[in-house]
């Protein structure tokens, strides 16, 4: 399958998964829905690897990194995402996830001392301005609600969504440690999702959450879509694109998916953004595109310099 087709598939699937999550809300606890989703996705990936004849066992030195990635990427991140969408429309959550492009250099700075470029700082400032515009009215109303004795659920959803994006960023950083021990992407995904599923299941049991099976057909349609398309097919397309065209181009999926998610929220969740919210979304997504573009230019410059013969070599 061609790279443009894979890019479109990943964008369409991930752009729609934020809305598809709403189909799973209300019947069972968010954590239980996460267990159902990634339990099914993990089983599908293990079956795929078994059919290919892969050896399914991996050593503990690899498993400990997959356990950590499962905690960050598929346990904490998705429990917070599902919980946040109880209080926020899916479009707002998807826009916040686009900001992972800024959490990544910040995490690298904290963990490895990697310098943050001036262009990234400027783009991050624009993104913050966009977030302020996007959430100014809603957060203000939530604060007034809290002061008036209300619960301020919108503010809780906002915080949960931010935690989810930071957790996902940490999970992405752990991918490189996992790949040091195994280059089988499908198998490591299967194990990582399994670890995440087991941790969320343990949390759901300890907290006494109900495990009843929903009866709504829309719930099961959403579950199958999220597990097979959103968790298996989209990730496969994403990793294939990275191998073919590199990370700098592939991460533009993060700019396209929120646009699709916003359009779906307008259509199916009756989301009607005000002018100030549209302006905030435009600023956020523009800043992400700016950061990615400047990063691509920097990478190209370094590559060209590295291939230019030095004076000594000539």
C-alpha positions as CSV (number, residue, x, y, z in Angstrom):
1,X,0.0,0.0,0.0
2,X,1.3,3.4,-0.9
3,X,2.5,5.9,1.7
4,X,-0.2,8.6,0.9
5,X,-2.9,5.9,1.4
6,X,-1.4,4.9,4.7
7,X,-1.2,8.5,5.8
8,X,-4.9,9.0,4.9
9,X,-5.9,5.8,6.7
10,X,-4.1,6.8,9.9
11,X,-5.5,10.4,9.8
12,X,-9.1,9.2,9.2
13,X,-9.0,6.5,11.9
14,X,-7.3,8.5,14.6
15,X,-9.3,11.6,13.7
16,X,-12.5,9.6,14.4
17,X,-11.4,7.6,17.5
18,X,-11.9,10.6,19.8
19,X,-15.5,10.6,18.8
20,X,-15.8,6.8,18.8
21,X,-14.7,6.8,22.5
22,X,-18.0,8.7,23.3
23,X,-19.9,5.6,22.1
24,X,-18.4,3.7,25.1
25,X,-19.2,6.2,27.8
26,X,-22.2,5.8,30.2
27,X,-22.6,2.0,30.2
28,X,-19.5,0.9,32.1
29,X,-16.7,2.7,33.9
30,X,-14.1,4.3,31.6
31,X,-11.4,2.0,33.0
32,X,-13.4,-1.1,32.2
33,X,-13.9,0.1,28.6
34,X,-10.1,0.6,28.4
35,X,-9.7,-3.1,29.5
36,X,-12.1,-4.3,26.9
37,X,-10.5,-2.3,24.1
38,X,-6.9,-3.1,24.7
39,X,-7.6,-6.7,25.8
40,X,-9.2,-7.3,22.3
41,X,-6.4,-5.3,20.5
42,X,-3.6,-7.2,22.3
43,X,-5.2,-10.6,21.6
44,X,-5.6,-9.6,17.9
45,X,-1.9,-8.7,17.7
46,X,-0.7,-11.9,19.5
47,X,-2.8,-13.9,17.1
48,X,-1.3,-12.0,14.1
49,X,2.2,-12.7,15.4
50,X,1.4,-16.3,16.0
51,X,0.1,-16.7,12.4
52,X,3.3,-15.2,11.1
53,X,5.3,-17.7,13.1
54,X,6.9,-15.2,15.5
55,X,8.2,-16.4,18.8
56,X,5.9,-14.7,21.3
57,X,8.1,-14.8,24.4
58,X,10.5,-11.9,25.1
59,X,13.1,-11.7,27.8
60,X,12.5,-9.8,31.1
61,X,15.0,-7.1,30.2
62,X,12.7,-6.1,27.3
63,X,9.5,-6.8,29.3
64,X,10.3,-4.3,32.0
65,X,10.5,-1.5,29.5
66,X,7.3,-2.7,27.8
67,X,5.6,-2.7,31.3
68,X,6.6,0.9,31.8
69,X,5.4,1.9,28.3
70,X,2.1,0.0,28.9
71,X,1.6,2.0,32.1
72,X,2.2,5.3,30.4
73,X,0.8,4.7,26.9
74,X,-2.2,2.4,27.4
75,X,-3.1,2.6,31.1
76,X,-2.8,6.1,32.6
77,X,-3.1,7.9,29.2
78,X,-6.3,6.1,28.1
79,X,-8.0,6.0,31.4
80,X,-7.5,9.7,31.7
81,X,-8.7,10.2,28.0
82,X,-11.9,8.2,28.5
83,X,-12.6,9.9,31.8
84,X,-12.0,13.4,30.4
85,X,-14.4,12.8,27.5
86,X,-17.2,12.4,30.1
87,X,-16.8,16.2,30.7
88,X,-15.3,17.5,27.4
89,X,-16.4,17.1,23.8
90,X,-14.0,14.9,21.9
91,X,-12.8,17.8,19.7
92,X,-11.3,19.6,22.6
93,X,-9.4,16.5,23.8
94,X,-8.0,15.9,20.4
95,X,-6.7,19.5,20.1
96,X,-4.9,19.0,23.5
97,X,-3.3,15.8,22.2
98,X,-1.8,17.8,19.3
99,X,0.2,19.6,21.9
100,X,2.3,16.5,22.5
101,X,4.7,18.0,19.9
102,X,5.7,20.4,22.6
103,X,5.7,18.0,25.6
104,X,8.3,15.8,23.7
105,X,11.1,18.4,23.6
106,X,10.3,19.5,27.1
107,X,10.6,15.9,28.4
108,X,13.8,15.4,26.5
109,X,15.1,18.6,28.1
110,X,14.3,17.3,31.6
111,X,15.4,13.7,31.1
112,X,18.4,14.1,28.8
113,X,19.3,17.8,28.8
114,X,18.5,18.2,25.1
115,X,18.3,21.9,24.3
116,X,15.0,23.4,23.1
117,X,15.2,25.4,20.0
118,X,14.0,29.0,19.8
119,X,11.4,28.2,17.2
120,X,9.9,25.5,19.4
121,X,9.7,28.0,22.3
122,X,7.9,30.6,20.0
123,X,5.6,28.0,18.7
124,X,4.8,26.8,22.2
125,X,4.0,30.4,23.2
126,X,1.5,30.6,20.3
127,X,0.0,27.3,21.4
128,X,-0.5,28.6,24.9
129,X,-2.3,31.6,23.5
130,X,-4.5,29.3,21.5
131,X,-5.3,27.2,24.5
132,X,-6.2,30.3,26.5
133,X,-8.6,31.4,23.8
134,X,-10.0,27.9,23.3
135,X,-10.8,27.2,27.0
136,X,-11.1,30.7,28.5
137,X,-14.8,30.8,28.6
138,X,-15.3,27.2,29.7
139,X,-12.7,27.3,32.4
140,X,-14.0,30.6,33.7
141,X,-17.5,29.1,33.9
142,X,-16.2,26.0,35.7
143,X,-14.4,28.2,38.3
144,X,-17.5,30.2,38.9
145,X,-19.4,26.9,39.3
146,X,-16.9,25.7,41.9
147,X,-17.1,29.0,43.8
148,X,-20.8,28.6,43.8
149,X,-20.7,25.2,45.3
150,X,-20.7,23.2,42.0
151,X,-18.4,20.4,41.0
152,X,-16.6,22.1,38.1
153,X,-16.5,18.9,36.0
154,X,-15.2,20.8,32.9
155,X,-12.1,21.8,34.8
156,X,-11.6,18.2,35.9
157,X,-11.9,17.0,32.3
158,X,-9.4,19.5,31.2
159,X,-6.8,18.4,33.8
160,X,-7.4,14.7,33.0
161,X,-6.9,15.4,29.2
162,X,-3.6,17.2,30.0
163,X,-2.4,14.3,32.1
164,X,-3.3,12.0,29.3
165,X,-1.1,13.9,26.8
166,X,1.9,14.1,29.1
167,X,1.5,10.3,29.9
168,X,1.4,9.5,26.2
169,X,4.5,11.6,25.6
170,X,6.3,9.7,28.2
171,X,5.2,6.4,26.6
172,X,6.5,7.5,23.2
173,X,9.9,8.3,24.8
174,X,10.0,4.7,26.1
175,X,9.5,3.3,22.6
176,X,13.2,3.7,21.9
177,X,14.2,1.6,25.0
178,X,11.8,-1.1,23.9
179,X,13.2,-1.2,20.4
180,X,16.7,-1.7,21.8
181,X,15.6,-5.1,22.8
182,X,13.2,-6.1,20.0
183,X,12.6,-4.8,16.5
184,X,9.3,-6.7,16.1
185,X,6.8,-3.8,16.3
186,X,3.7,-5.9,16.3
187,X,4.9,-8.2,19.0
188,X,6.1,-5.4,21.3
189,X,2.8,-3.6,20.7
190,X,1.0,-6.7,21.8
191,X,3.0,-7.1,25.0
192,X,2.8,-3.4,25.8
193,X,-1.0,-3.3,25.4
194,X,-1.3,-6.5,27.4
195,X,0.7,-4.9,30.3
196,X,-1.5,-1.8,30.1
197,X,-4.7,-3.9,30.1
198,X,-3.6,-5.9,33.2
199,X,-2.7,-2.8,35.1
200,X,-6.0,-1.1,34.3
201,X,-7.9,-4.3,35.1
202,X,-6.2,-4.5,38.5
203,X,-7.1,-0.8,39.2
204,X,-10.7,-1.5,38.2
205,X,-10.9,-4.5,40.6
206,X,-9.3,-2.7,43.5
207,X,-11.6,0.3,43.1
208,X,-14.7,-2.0,42.9
209,X,-15.8,-0.9,39.4
210,X,-18.6,-2.8,37.8
211,X,-17.8,-5.3,35.0
212,X,-21.2,-5.7,33.5
213,X,-21.4,-6.2,29.7
214,X,-23.2,-3.4,27.8
215,X,-26.2,-4.2,25.7
216,X,-26.1,-1.3,23.3
217,X,-25.0,-2.3,19.8
218,X,-23.3,1.1,19.4
219,X,-21.0,0.3,22.3
220,X,-19.8,-2.9,20.7
221,X,-19.4,-1.3,17.3
222,X,-17.3,1.4,19.0
223,X,-15.3,-1.2,20.8
224,X,-14.5,-3.2,17.7
225,X,-13.6,-0.1,15.8
226,X,-11.4,1.3,18.5
227,X,-9.6,-2.0,19.2
228,X,-9.1,-3.2,15.6
229,X,-8.9,0.0,13.6
230,X,-7.8,2.5,16.2
231,X,-5.4,0.3,18.0
232,X,-4.1,-2.3,15.5
233,X,-4.5,-0.9,11.9
234,X,-3.7,2.8,12.6
235,X,-0.6,2.0,14.7
236,X,0.5,-0.4,12.0
237,X,0.1,2.3,9.3
238,X,1.9,4.8,11.6
239,X,4.9,2.7,12.2
240,X,5.1,1.7,8.5
241,X,5.1,5.4,7.5
242,X,7.9,6.1,10.0
243,X,10.0,3.4,8.3
244,X,9.2,4.8,4.8
245,X,9.1,8.5,5.1
246,X,10.6,9.3,8.5
247,X,9.3,10.7,11.7
248,X,9.4,14.4,10.6
249,X,6.7,13.8,8.0
250,X,4.7,11.2,9.7
251,X,4.0,13.3,12.8
252,X,1.9,15.7,10.6
253,X,-0.8,13.2,11.3
254,X,-1.1,15.0,14.7
255,X,-2.1,18.2,12.8
256,X,-4.7,16.6,10.6
257,X,-6.5,14.4,13.2
258,X,-7.8,17.2,15.4
259,X,-9.4,18.9,12.3
260,X,-11.3,15.6,11.5
261,X,-12.2,15.3,15.2
262,X,-13.6,18.8,15.4
263,X,-15.7,18.3,12.3
264,X,-17.1,15.0,13.7
265,X,-17.9,16.8,17.0
266,X,-19.8,19.5,15.2
267,X,-21.8,16.8,13.3
268,X,-22.4,14.2,16.0
269,X,-21.9,16.0,19.4
270,X,-23.6,19.2,18.4
271,X,-20.5,21.1,19.3
272,X,-20.9,24.8,18.3
273,X,-17.6,26.6,18.9
274,X,-17.7,30.4,19.3
275,X,-15.5,32.6,17.3
276,X,-13.0,32.8,20.1
277,X,-12.8,29.0,20.3
278,X,-12.3,28.7,16.5
279,X,-9.5,31.2,16.8
280,X,-7.9,29.2,19.7
281,X,-8.0,26.0,17.7
282,X,-6.5,27.7,14.6
283,X,-3.7,29.1,16.8
284,X,-3.0,25.7,18.4
285,X,-2.9,23.7,15.2
286,X,-0.9,26.4,13.4
287,X,1.7,26.3,16.2
288,X,2.0,22.6,16.0
289,X,2.5,22.8,12.2
290,X,5.1,25.6,12.8
291,X,7.0,23.5,15.3
292,X,7.0,20.4,13.0
293,X,8.0,22.4,10.0
294,X,10.9,24.1,11.7
295,X,12.0,20.7,13.1
296,X,11.9,19.3,9.5
297,X,14.0,22.2,8.2
298,X,16.6,21.7,11.0
299,X,16.8,17.9,10.3
300,X,17.3,18.6,6.5
301,X,20.0,21.1,7.2
302,X,21.9,18.8,9.5
303,X,21.5,16.0,6.9
304,X,22.9,18.2,4.1
305,X,25.8,19.3,6.2
306,X,26.7,15.8,7.2
307,X,26.8,14.7,3.5
308,X,28.9,17.7,2.4
309,X,32.6,16.8,2.0
310,X,34.9,18.6,4.5
311,X,37.8,20.6,3.3
312,X,40.2,18.1,4.9
313,X,38.5,15.2,2.9
314,X,38.9,17.0,-0.4
